Amino acid sequence: MLSPEFIKKIRQIELHTRKIVNTTFAGEYKSTFKGTGMEFVDVREYQPGDDVRSIDWKVTARMGRPYVKKFVEERELTVILCVDASGSGYFGTRGRFKVEQAAQVAATLAFSAVKNNDKVGLLFFTDRVEKYIPPKKGRLHVMRLIRDILYFVPEHKGTSPSPALEFLMHILKHRAIVFFIGDFLGEGYRPQNFKTSLGIASRRHDLVAVSISDSAEHSLPPAGLVDVEDAESGKIYTVNFSDKGLAKGFFSFTQNALQEKDRLFKQLSVDQIDISTTEDFTPKLHKFFKQRAKRFH
């Protein structure tokens, strides 16, 4: 059973998310992610200005006057939220953990999808696929996804995204929108371990990387000797945060990792959204939706 605190947190996420979805995101989502084709629904009489290529010649011959075919966009899409559930998600120094920010972002995307009658599924991964919830529609389904993102306890703590991508490529028979949500930290995300599966997945599906980070991951505070725990291995290390050489080396390492990630996404034409645990992510989603819609129109 979920505790009252957890129920309250899920409800808060729903209320916050539904508010911003109902105001703008649902429309922006719809204009950004188009359907996969056009579906014939009916015929109507020809009107001046109609495309002559849409004339239904059989109906025209039968009725004795021109008729054109009516089509609507095949709107229903499949959205997959692919969430990194490794131990590093339970890190956050100001306000919330990365996993909590991920839940907010995922909820916004999920509610935007179901409001447009799309199906949403969820996949958790660590260094293997932990859990898969097949795509469905509806508010109750989205609530279950939010609950699982916050409440799910993986069996493993390591990180390797390739098995998750390979699993999706195997199970998804048609093109889907995949929001890949994680911190993109660790050896599993290095190009030599990630590039091949990412490249194949991005060609088969509409892949969007959502990177969740915390400012403390990029620089060390001058705090003296500190015991730190590796969230994925469980090992504890004593580190001198006041060592200027160590701080400089750590900053250089993290900046190189970020640049490496950006180069990889750019090379493979994967859209990405960078979000911090300390910020309101809605302006960045607005910007992403608008830029993407403009690019594909």
C-alpha positions in Angstrom: 0.0 0.0 0.0 1.2 3.5 -0.7 1.7 5.8 2.2 -0.5 9.0 2.5 2.7 11.0 1.8 3.2 9.2 -1.5 -0.4 9.5 -2.5 -0.2 13.2 -1.8 2.9 13.5 -3.9 1.3 11.7 -6.8 -1.8 13.9 -6.5 0.4 17.1 -6.5 2.2 15.9 -9.6 -1.1 15.2 -11.3 -2.6 18.6 -10.4 0.5 20.5 -11.4 0.9 18.6 -14.7 -2.7 18.7 -15.8 -2.8 22.4 -15.3 0.1 23.1 -17.7 -1.1 20.4 -20.1 -4.6 21.9 -20.3 -3.3 25.4 -20.9 -0.7 24.9 -23.7 1.2 21.6 -23.8 -1.5 19.4 -25.3 -1.8 21.7 -28.3 1.9 22.1 -28.7 2.4 18.3 -28.4 -0.2 17.7 -31.1 1.4 20.1 -33.5 4.9 18.7 -32.8 4.2 15.0 -33.1 2.1 14.2 -36.1 0.3 11.1 -37.0 1.7 8.4 -39.2 -0.6 9.0 -42.2 -4.0 10.0 -43.5 -7.2 8.0 -43.2 -10.2 8.1 -45.6 -13.4 8.9 -43.8 -16.0 10.2 -46.3 -16.7 12.0 -49.5 -18.2 15.4 -50.2 -19.1 17.6 -53.2 -16.3 19.3 -55.0 -15.7 22.9 -54.1 -13.7 25.5 -56.1 -10.1 25.3 -54.8 -10.1 21.6 -53.9 -7.2 19.5 -55.1 -8.4 17.7 -58.2 -6.2 14.7 -57.2 -8.6 14.1 -54.4 -11.6 13.5 -56.7 -13.4 10.2 -56.2 -14.1 9.2 -59.8 -16.4 6.3 -59.0 -18.7 8.4 -56.8 -18.5 11.3 -59.3 -19.6 9.0 -62.1 -22.5 7.6 -60.0 -23.7 11.0 -58.7 -23.2 12.9 -62.0 -21.3 15.7 -60.3 -17.8 15.8 -58.8 -17.1 14.5 -55.4 -13.8 14.5 -53.4 -12.5 12.2 -50.8 -12.2 13.5 -47.2 -9.2 12.4 -45.1 -8.2 12.9 -41.5 -4.8 12.5 -39.9 -4.3 9.1 -38.3 -3.7 10.8 -35.0 -3.1 7.8 -32.7 0.5 7.5 -31.7 2.5 5.3 -29.4 4.6 7.1 -26.8 7.2 5.2 -24.7 8.7 6.7 -21.6 12.1 5.0 -21.2 13.3 5.8 -17.7 16.7 5.2 -16.2 16.0 3.7 -12.8 19.6 3.2 -11.7 20.8 4.3 -8.3 22.1 7.7 -9.5 18.5 8.9 -9.9 18.2 9.2 -6.1 20.5 12.1 -6.0 19.6 15.8 -5.5 21.0 18.6 -3.5 18.4 21.3 -3.9 14.7 20.7 -3.8 14.2 17.3 -5.3 15.9 14.1 -6.5 16.5 13.5 -10.2 13.9 10.7 -10.2 11.3 13.2 -8.9 12.1 15.7 -11.6 12.0 12.8 -14.1 8.5 11.9 -12.8 7.3 15.5 -13.3 8.6 15.6 -16.9 7.3 12.1 -17.7 3.8 13.0 -16.3 3.7 16.2 -18.4 4.5 14.2 -21.6 2.1 11.4 -20.6 -0.8 13.6 -19.9 -0.1 15.5 -23.2 -0.2 12.2 -25.1 -3.4 10.8 -23.6 -5.2 14.2 -24.0 -4.5 13.7 -27.7 -5.8 10.1 -27.5 -2.3 8.6 -27.9 -1.1 5.5 -26.0 1.6 5.7 -23.4 3.9 2.9 -22.2 6.7 2.8 -19.7 10.0 1.0 -19.5 12.4 1.0 -16.5 16.0 0.0 -17.0 19.3 -0.2 -15.1 22.0 -2.4 -16.6 19.1 -4.5 -17.9 15.4 -4.1 -18.5 13.7 -4.0 -15.1 10.0 -3.6 -16.0 7.9 -2.9 -19.0 4.3 -1.5 -19.0 2.6 -1.8 -22.4 1.1 1.4 -24.0 -2.5 2.2 -23.1 -4.7 5.2 -23.0 -6.5 7.1 -20.2 -5.9 9.1 -17.1 -5.9 6.1 -14.7 -3.2 4.5 -16.8 -1.1 7.7 -16.6 -1.6 7.8 -12.8 -0.2 4.3 -12.6 2.8 5.3 -14.6 3.5 8.3 -12.3 3.2 6.1 -9.3 5.6 3.5 -10.7 8.2 6.2 -11.6 8.2 7.4 -8.0 7.7 4.1 -6.3 9.4 1.5 -8.4 12.4 -0.2 -6.7 14.7 -1.8 -9.3 16.6 -5.1 -8.6 19.8 -3.6 -9.8 21.6 -0.3 -9.5 24.0 -0.2 -12.5 23.4 1.6 -15.8 23.5 0.3 -19.3 21.0 1.8 -21.7 21.8 -0.5 -24.7 19.7 -3.5 -23.4 16.7 -1.2 -23.0 17.0 0.2 -26.5 17.4 -3.3 -28.0 14.3 -4.5 -26.0 12.2 -1.6 -27.5 13.4 -2.3 -31.0 12.3 -5.9 -30.5 8.9 -5.3 -28.9 7.7 -2.2 -30.9 6.5 -3.3 -34.3 5.6 0.2 -35.5 7.3 3.5 -35.2 6.9 5.2 -31.8 7.9 8.3 -30.0 10.5 7.3 -27.3 11.4 9.8 -24.6 14.6 8.5 -23.1 14.8 10.0 -19.6 17.9 9.7 -17.5 21.1 11.5 -16.3 23.3 10.1 -19.1 26.1 9.5 -16.6 28.4 6.5 -16.3 30.3 4.1 -18.5 27.1 2.7 -20.1 26.5 6.1 -21.7 29.9 6.4 -23.2 29.7 6.5 -27.1 31.6 3.3 -27.4 29.0 1.5 -25.3 25.9 3.3 -26.5 26.3 4.6 -30.0 25.4 1.6 -32.0 22.1 0.8 -30.2 21.2 4.5 -30.0 21.8 5.0 -33.7 19.6 2.0 -34.7 16.8 3.1 -32.3 16.9 6.7 -33.6 16.4 5.5 -37.1 13.5 3.2 -36.3 11.7 5.5 -33.9 11.3 9.1 -33.0 13.8 9.3 -30.2 14.0 12.3 -27.8 16.7 12.4 -25.0 15.7 14.1 -21.8 18.7 14.6 -19.6 18.1 15.2 -15.9 21.0 16.7 -13.9 21.9 18.3 -10.6 24.4 21.2 -10.4 26.4 19.4 -7.7 27.3 16.7 -10.2 29.4 19.1 -12.2 31.6 20.8 -9.5 32.9 20.0 -6.1 32.1 22.3 -3.1 35.2 23.2 -1.0 33.9 21.1 1.9 37.1 19.3 3.1 37.1 15.6 3.8 33.7 14.1 2.8 32.5 10.4 2.7 30.7 9.9 -0.6 28.8 6.8 -1.7 28.6 5.6 -5.3 24.9 5.3 -5.7 25.2 2.4 -8.2 28.0 0.3 -6.7 27.4 1.1 -3.0 31.1 1.8 -2.4 32.0 4.6 0.0 35.0 6.8 -0.6 36.6 9.5 1.5 37.3 12.5 -0.8 39.1 15.8 0.0 36.7 18.3 -1.7 39.1 21.2 -0.8 41.8 19.7 -3.0 41.9 22.3 -5.9 43.6 19.9 -8.3 40.9 17.3 -7.7 38.1 19.9 -8.1 39.7 21.1 -11.3 40.1 17.6 -12.7 36.5 16.7 -11.7 35.1 19.8 -13.4 37.1 19.1 -16.6 36.0 15.4 -16.6 32.3 16.3 -16.3 32.5 19.0 -18.9 34.2 16.6 -21.3 31.4 14.0 -20.6 28.7 16.6 -21.4 30.4 17.7 -24.6 30.8 14.0 -25.6 27.1 13.5 -25.0 26.1 16.5 -27.1 28.3 15.5 -30.0 26.8 12.0 -30.0 23.3 13.3 -30.1 24.1 15.8 -32.8 25.9 13.2 -34.9 22.9 10.9 -34.7 20.3 13.7 -35.1 18.7 12.9 -31.7 16.8 15.8 -30.2 17.6 16.5 -26.6 16.3 18.5 -23.7 18.6 19.3 -20.8 16.8 19.8 -17.4 18.1 20.5 -14.0 16.6 19.3 -10.7 16.4 23.0 -9.5 14.5 24.5 -12.4 11.0 24.8 -13.7 11.3 22.6 -16.8 8.1 24.0 -18.5 9.9 26.8 -20.5 12.3 24.3 -21.9 9.5 22.0 -23.0 7.7 24.9 -24.6 10.9 25.8 -26.4 11.5 22.3 -27.6 7.9 21.8 -28.9 8.0 25.2 -30.7 11.4 24.6 -32.3 10.6 21.1 -33.4 7.2 22.0 -34.8 8.8 24.8 -36.8 11.5 22.5 -38.1 9.1 19.9 -39.3 6.6 22.2 -41.0 
